Amino acid sequence: MKSLPWKDIPSLSVTRERGHGRQDTRTLKATELTTGIGFPGAAQVLRLTRTRTDRKTPLRPPRSFRM
């Protein structure tokens, strides 16, 4: 799934929230490219990227993939 052209796929939703000394950003992308992902019969691939930035320490959690 990492080999999919995620940079060329537009974001469906970008949400930004601030509170308790941190900023959270969530980005959702979806594609119907199902070849080469290793899951036969899949109709879509979703990519949810979550980033949390703390005022003291920047934290960047890994990306999440869903089908």
LUMRO-551321 format. One line per 4 residues: number of its first residue (from 0); their letters; for each residue x, y negated, z of N, C-alpha, C. Coordinates in nm, 3 decimals, decimal comma. Example, Ala and Ser with C-alpha at 12.3 -4.5 7.8 and 13.67 -1.06 7.14 Angstrom:
2
0 = as = 1,319:0,569:0,780:1,230:0,450:0,780:1,320:0,330:0,780 | 1,285:0,225:0,708:1,367:0,106:0,714:1,290:-0,003:0,787
***
This chain:
67
0 = mksl = 0,082:0,119:0,000:0,000:0,000:0,000:0,086:-0,126:0,000 | 0,207:-0,115:0,051:0,295:-0,231:0,050:0,335:-0,270:-0,092 | 0,327:-0,175:-0,186:0,369:-0,203:-0,322:0,263:-0,277:-0,404 | 0,144:-0,296:-0,349:0,039:-0,369:-0,421:0,078:-0,516:-0,433
4 = pwkd = 0,030:-0,585:-0,535:0,069:-0,726:-0,559:-0,007:-0,823:-0,467 | 0,018:-0,815:-0,337:-0,057:-0,896:-0,240:-0,038:-1,046:-0,261 | 0,076:-1,088:-0,310:0,098:-1,233:-0,333:0,006:-1,287:-0,442 | -0,035:-1,201:-0,536:-0,121:-1,244:-0,647:-0,270:-1,234:-0,614
8 = ipsl = -0,304:-1,174:-0,501:-0,445:-1,154:-0,464:-0,489:-1,271:-0,376 | -0,597:-1,340:-0,413:-0,642:-1,456:-0,333:-0,702:-1,411:-0,199 | -0,691:-1,498:-0,101:-0,748:-1,472:0,031:-0,899:-1,487:0,027 | -0,969:-1,392:0,088:-1,114:-1,402:0,100:-1,153:-1,491:0,217
12 = svtr = -1,073:-1,485:0,322:-1,104:-1,562:0,442:-0,976:-1,593:0,517 | -0,964:-1,717:0,566:-0,854:-1,756:0,653:-0,916:-1,825:0,774 | -0,889:-1,771:0,891:-0,945:-1,826:1,015:-0,831:-1,869:1,106 | -0,841:-1,991:1,158:-0,740:-2,042:1,251:-0,810:-2,085:1,380
16 = ergh = -0,754:-2,041:1,492:-0,808:-2,078:1,622:-0,695:-2,119:1,715 | -0,724:-2,214:1,801:-0,629:-2,258:1,902:-0,693:-2,248:2,039 | -0,615:-2,206:2,134:-0,664:-2,200:2,271:-0,566:-2,129:2,361 | -0,566:-2,165:2,487:-0,482:-2,102:2,589:-0,334:-2,104:2,552
20 = grqd = -0,290:-2,213:2,488:-0,149:-2,229:2,457:-0,099:-2,151:2,338 | -0,187:-2,105:2,252:-0,143:-2,030:2,135:-0,232:-2,062:2,015 | -0,181:-2,028:1,897:-0,256:-2,044:1,773:-0,265:-1,908:1,706 | -0,386:-1,868:1,669:-0,410:-1,741:1,601:-0,456:-1,771:1,458
24 = trtl = -0,400:-1,698:1,362:-0,439:-1,709:1,222:-0,469:-1,569:1,170 | -0,585:-1,553:1,105:-0,624:-1,426:1,044:-0,652:-1,449:0,897 | -0,592:-1,365:0,811:-0,611:-1,375:0,667:-0,659:-1,240:0,615 | -0,768:-1,242:0,538:-0,824:-1,120:0,482:-0,813:-1,124:0,330
28 = kate = -0,758:-1,015:0,273:-0,748:-0,999:0,129:-0,807:-0,863:0,093 | -0,866:-0,852:-0,027:-0,923:-0,726:-0,073:-0,893:-0,709:-0,221 | -0,876:-0,583:-0,261:-0,852:-0,553:-0,401:-0,917:-0,420:-0,436 | -0,948:-0,404:-0,563:-1,003:-0,278:-0,612:-0,896:-0,194:-0,681
32 = lttg = -0,770:-0,232:-0,671:-0,661:-0,153:-0,726:-0,644:-0,030:-0,637 | -0,679:0,085:-0,688:-0,678:0,205:-0,604:-0,575:0,308:-0,649 | -0,505:0,282:-0,758:-0,405:0,379:-0,804:-0,275:0,358:-0,730 | -0,210:0,467:-0,697:-0,079:0,459:-0,633:-0,080:0,428:-0,486
36 = igfp = -0,194:0,437:-0,419:-0,196:0,406:-0,276:-0,196:0,531:-0,189 | -0,211:0,649:-0,252:-0,204:0,772:-0,176:-0,335:0,817:-0,113 | -0,446:0,754:-0,150:-0,577:0,791:-0,097:-0,673:0,811:-0,214 | -0,684:0,933:-0,265:-0,775:0,956:-0,377:-0,920:0,929:-0,338
40 = gaaq = -0,993:0,868:-0,427:-1,132:0,838:-0,401:-1,156:0,704:-0,332 | -1,049:0,633:-0,296:-1,066:0,502:-0,232:-1,122:0,403:-0,333 | -1,216:0,319:-0,290:-1,279:0,221:-0,379:-1,219:0,082:-0,362 | -1,168:0,050:-0,243:-1,109:-0,081:-0,216:-0,997:-0,066:-0,115
44 = vlrl = -0,909:-0,164:-0,114:-0,806:-0,174:-0,012:-0,816:-0,313:0,048 | -0,819:-0,322:0,180:-0,825:-0,449:0,252:-0,694:-0,471:0,326 | -0,651:-0,595:0,332:-0,533:-0,629:0,410:-0,570:-0,741:0,505 | -0,556:-0,715:0,633:-0,581:-0,814:0,737:-0,448:-0,848:0,800
48 = trtr = -0,409:-0,974:0,789:-0,284:-1,021:0,848:-0,319:-1,110:0,967 | -0,265:-1,075:1,083:-0,288:-1,154:1,203:-0,156:-1,211:1,252 | -0,155:-1,340:1,280:-0,036:-1,406:1,331:-0,074:-1,482:1,456 | 0,000:-1,460:1,563:-0,022:-1,534:1,688:0,107:-1,608:1,720
52 = tdrk = 0,096:-1,739:1,740:0,211:-1,821:1,774:0,189:-1,876:1,913 | 0,279:-1,841:2,003:0,274:-1,890:2,141:0,359:-2,017:2,149 | 0,325:-2,106:2,237:0,401:-2,231:2,249:0,545:-2,203:2,292 | 0,566:-2,100:2,373:0,700:-2,071:2,423:0,774:-1,971:2,335
56 = tplr = 0,705:-1,867:2,289:0,769:-1,760:2,212:0,684:-1,727:2,091 | 0,738:-1,744:1,969:0,660:-1,706:1,850:0,650:-1,553:1,839 | 0,529:-1,501:1,828:0,505:-1,359:1,812:0,435:-1,336:1,679 | 0,478:-1,236:1,605:0,417:-1,203:1,477:0,387:-1,054:1,474
60 = pprs = 0,261:-1,016:1,499:0,225:-0,874:1,495:0,230:-0,819:1,353 | 0,242:-0,688:1,338:0,247:-0,628:1,205:0,114:-0,642:1,131 | 0,117:-0,619:0,999:-0,003:-0,627:0,917:-0,090:-0,504:0,939 | -0,217:-0,520:0,916:-0,311:-0,408:0,926:-0,370:-0,381:0,788
64 = frm = -0,380:-0,254:0,753:-0,443:-0,213:0,628:-0,566:-0,129:0,660 | -0,675:-0,150:0,587:-0,799:-0,074:0,607:-0,851:-0,030:0,472 | -0,926:0,078:0,472:-0,992:0,125:0,350:-1,134:0,161:0,381
***
